[in-house]
Amino acid sequence: MMETEGWRDLIQDLENIEKNIRDIDTLLDVKDLWNAKGQLYIINFLLSLDTTTNLALEESQEENPT
Protein backbone atom coordinates (compact mmCIF):
# COMPACT_ATOMS: atom_id res chain seq x y z
CA MET A 1 0.00 0.00 0.00
CA MET A 2 2.74 2.45 0.92
CA GLU A 3 4.49 2.00 -2.41
CA THR A 4 1.52 3.15 -4.49
CA GLU A 5 1.21 6.49 -6.21
CA GLY A 6 -1.92 7.20 -4.17
CA TRP A 7 0.02 6.82 -0.91
CA ARG A 8 2.76 9.15 -2.15
CA ASP A 9 0.09 11.69 -3.14
CA LEU A 10 -1.50 11.41 0.30
CA ILE A 11 1.86 11.95 2.02
CA GLN A 12 2.56 15.00 -0.14
CA ASP A 13 -0.87 16.44 0.68
CA LEU A 14 -0.37 15.78 4.40
CA GLU A 15 3.01 17.51 4.32
CA ASN A 16 1.42 20.57 2.69
CA ILE A 17 -1.41 20.60 5.24
CA GLU A 18 1.13 20.26 8.05
CA LYS A 19 2.97 23.36 6.85
CA ASN A 20 -0.26 25.35 6.82
CA ILE A 21 -1.31 24.19 10.28
CA ARG A 22 2.07 25.12 11.75
CA ASP A 23 1.49 28.76 10.74
CA ILE A 24 0.53 30.11 14.17
CA ASP A 25 -0.41 33.49 12.75
CA THR A 26 -3.72 31.98 11.62
CA LEU A 27 -4.68 30.81 15.13
CA LEU A 28 -7.24 33.10 16.72
CA ASP A 29 -7.69 31.57 20.16
CA VAL A 30 -6.84 28.64 22.43
CA LYS A 31 -9.51 26.48 20.78
CA ASP A 32 -7.75 26.93 17.43
CA LEU A 33 -4.44 26.01 19.07
CA TRP A 34 -5.79 22.75 20.49
CA ASN A 35 -7.48 21.94 17.19
CA ALA A 36 -4.21 22.48 15.32
CA LYS A 37 -2.35 20.35 17.88
CA GLY A 38 -4.78 17.48 17.33
CA GLN A 39 -4.50 17.77 13.57
CA LEU A 40 -0.71 17.75 13.77
CA TYR A 41 -0.79 14.67 15.99
CA ILE A 42 -2.81 12.71 13.41
CA ILE A 43 -0.76 14.01 10.47
CA ASN A 44 2.53 13.13 12.15
CA PHE A 45 1.18 9.66 12.93
CA LEU A 46 0.32 9.08 9.28
CA LEU A 47 3.60 10.56 8.05
CA SER A 48 5.59 8.23 10.33
CA LEU A 49 3.52 5.14 9.54
CA ASP A 50 5.80 3.97 6.72
CA THR A 51 8.94 4.25 8.86
CA THR A 52 7.28 2.63 11.87
CA THR A 53 5.99 -0.26 9.77
CA ASN A 54 9.41 -0.87 8.23
CA LEU A 55 11.10 -0.85 11.65
CA ALA A 56 8.59 -3.33 13.03
CA LEU A 57 9.10 -5.59 10.01
CA GLU A 58 12.89 -5.48 10.43
CA GLU A 59 12.62 -6.32 14.13
CA SER A 60 10.27 -9.19 13.38
CA GLN A 61 12.66 -10.58 10.79
CA GLU A 62 15.60 -10.32 13.22
CA GLU A 63 13.67 -12.23 15.88
CA ASN A 64 12.45 -14.91 13.47
CA PRO A 65 15.02 -15.40 10.71
CA THR A 66 14.00 -17.75 7.93
C-alpha positions in Angstrom: 0.0 0.0 0.0 2.7 2.5 0.9 4.5 2.0 -2.4 1.5 3.1 -4.5 1.2 6.5 -6.2 -1.9 7.2 -4.2 0.0 6.8 -0.9 2.8 9.1 -2.2 0.1 11.7 -3.1 -1.5 11.4 0.3 1.9 12.0 2.0 2.6 15.0 -0.1 -0.9 16.4 0.7 -0.4 15.8 4.4 3.0 17.5 4.3 1.4 20.6 2.7 -1.4 20.6 5.2 1.1 20.3 8.1 3.0 23.4 6.9 -0.3 25.4 6.8 -1.3 24.2 10.3 2.1 25.1 11.8 1.5 28.8 10.7 0.5 30.1 14.2 -0.4 33.5 12.8 -3.7 32.0 11.6 -4.7 30.8 15.1 -7.2 33.1 16.7 -7.7 31.6 20.2 -6.8 28.6 22.4 -9.5 26.5 20.8 -7.7 26.9 17.4 -4.4 26.0 19.1 -5.8 22.7 20.5 -7.5 21.9 17.2 -4.2 22.5 15.3 -2.4 20.4 17.9 -4.8 17.5 17.3 -4.5 17.8 13.6 -0.7 17.8 13.8 -0.8 14.7 16.0 -2.8 12.7 13.4 -0.8 14.0 10.5 2.5 13.1 12.1 1.2 9.7 12.9 0.3 9.1 9.3 3.6 10.6 8.1 5.6 8.2 10.3 3.5 5.1 9.5 5.8 4.0 6.7 8.9 4.3 8.9 7.3 2.6 11.9 6.0 -0.3 9.8 9.4 -0.9 8.2 11.1 -0.9 11.7 8.6 -3.3 13.0 9.1 -5.6 10.0 12.9 -5.5 10.4 12.6 -6.3 14.1 10.3 -9.2 13.4 12.7 -10.6 10.8 15.6 -10.3 13.2 13.7 -12.2 15.9 12.4 -14.9 13.5 15.0 -15.4 10.7 14.0 -17.7 7.9 
